[in-house]
């Protein structure tokens, strides 16, 4: 039986290093012909918010406050030794100095290579967000059942 060349990544984390891992895997899989899907839920949504920094977005006071605290793709903390937000800047500089693709370059490569980006319907509802709060590259808003249907027959990773 032929193996399905499909990789689906569920990105729940809003941490910088896990984001790098997700987009390294996504761009690598897409580059060798895998159908590749990334499902952003809860903190992972910071990777695909239009507003890249801290902003009061969402419906309702609590949702707006929560989204402000979560930030966006420019405010992703390192999972360990974040040093008040300095570590992602230092790590990006280290990646550049060693000619390794940065988080933003990996994300852009993923988009250019046709990785399918999806946002979790439930997480958007809880956080008071809509598709308008997300970057246009997000293909669709999906429930878990639909994402699992799209992922069927391939490898699924949870970060």
C-alpha positions in Angstrom: 0.0 0.0 0.0 1.4 3.4 -1.0 2.1 5.9 1.8 0.2 9.1 1.7 2.6 12.0 1.5 0.7 14.2 3.9 1.8 16.1 7.0 -0.6 17.9 9.3 0.6 20.1 12.2 -1.6 21.3 15.0 0.2 24.4 16.4 -1.3 25.2 19.8 1.9 26.8 21.2 2.5 30.5 20.9 6.2 30.0 21.6 8.9 31.2 19.3 11.0 28.0 19.2 7.9 25.8 18.6 6.9 28.1 15.8 10.3 27.7 14.2 9.9 23.9 14.5 6.4 23.9 13.0 7.5 26.0 10.0 10.7 24.1 9.5 8.7 20.9 9.3 5.9 22.5 7.2 8.2 24.1 4.6 10.4 21.0 4.5 7.5 18.7 3.9 6.0 20.9 1.3 9.3 21.2 -0.5 9.5 17.5 -1.1 5.9 17.3 -2.3 3.9 16.5 0.8 0.4 17.9 1.2 1.0 20.0 4.2 -1.6 21.5 6.6 -1.1 23.6 9.7 -4.0 24.1 12.1 -3.6 27.1 14.5 -5.4 27.0 17.8 -5.4 29.1 20.9 -1.8 30.5 21.5 -0.8 29.2 18.1 -3.1 31.8 16.5 -0.5 34.5 17.3 1.4 33.2 14.3 -1.4 34.2 11.9 -2.9 37.4 13.5 -2.8 40.4 11.2 -1.6 42.6 14.0 1.9 41.4 14.7 2.3 43.1 18.1 0.2 43.6 21.2 -3.3 44.9 20.3 -6.7 45.1 21.8 -8.6 42.9 19.2 -11.6 40.7 19.6 -15.2 41.1 20.8 -15.7 41.9 24.4 -13.5 43.5 27.1 -12.1 40.2 28.4 -11.3 38.9 24.9 -9.6 42.2 24.0 -7.5 42.1 27.1 -6.6 38.4 26.6 -5.5 39.1 23.0 -3.4 42.1 24.1 -1.6 39.8 26.6 -1.1 37.1 23.9 0.4 39.5 21.4 1.1 38.5 17.8 3.9 37.0 15.8 6.4 39.7 16.9 5.7 38.9 20.6 6.3 35.1 20.6 8.3 34.2 23.7 11.0 31.6 23.8 9.8 28.5 25.7 12.7 28.7 28.1 15.1 31.4 29.0 13.0 34.1 27.4 14.8 37.0 29.3 11.9 39.4 29.0 11.5 38.9 25.3 15.1 39.4 24.4 15.9 35.8 23.6 13.8 35.6 20.3 15.7 38.7 19.0 19.1 37.1 20.0 18.1 33.7 18.5 17.0 35.3 15.3 20.4 37.1 15.1 22.2 33.9 15.8 20.2 32.1 13.0 21.1 34.9 10.5 24.8 34.8 11.4 24.8 31.1 10.9 22.9 31.3 7.6 19.9 29.4 8.9 16.4 30.5 7.9 14.7 32.6 10.5 11.2 32.1 11.8 9.8 34.7 9.4 11.7 33.2 6.5 10.4 29.7 7.3 6.9 31.0 7.6 7.1 32.8 4.2 8.6 29.7 2.6 5.8 27.6 4.0 3.2 30.0 2.4 5.2 30.1 -0.9 5.4 26.3 -1.0 1.6 26.0 -0.7 1.2 24.9 2.9 -2.5 25.1 3.8 -3.0 27.3 6.9 -6.2 26.8 8.9 -7.5 28.5 12.0 -9.5 26.7 14.8 -13.1 27.8 14.9 -13.5 27.1 18.6 -10.4 29.1 19.6 -11.5 32.0 17.5 -14.9 32.0 19.1 -13.4 31.9 22.6 -10.9 34.7 21.9 -13.6 36.8 20.2 -11.7 36.8 16.9 -12.9 36.6 13.3 -11.2 35.7 10.0 -10.8 39.5 9.5 -8.3 39.4 12.4 -6.1 36.9 10.6 -3.7 37.2 7.7 -5.2 36.5 4.3 -3.0 33.4 3.8 -5.3 31.6 6.3 -7.2 29.4 3.9 -10.2 28.7 6.1 -11.7 28.5 9.6 -12.3 24.9 10.5 -13.7 22.9 13.4 -11.6 20.0 14.7 -13.7 17.3 12.9 -13.0 19.0 9.5 -9.3 19.4 10.2 -9.1 15.7 11.2 -10.9 14.8 8.0 -8.3 16.8 5.9 -5.5 15.1 7.9 -6.7 11.6 7.4 -4.2 9.2 5.9 -1.1 11.2 6.8 1.1 12.0 9.7 -0.2 14.4 12.3 2.0 16.3 14.8 1.0 18.4 17.8 3.2 21.3 18.9 
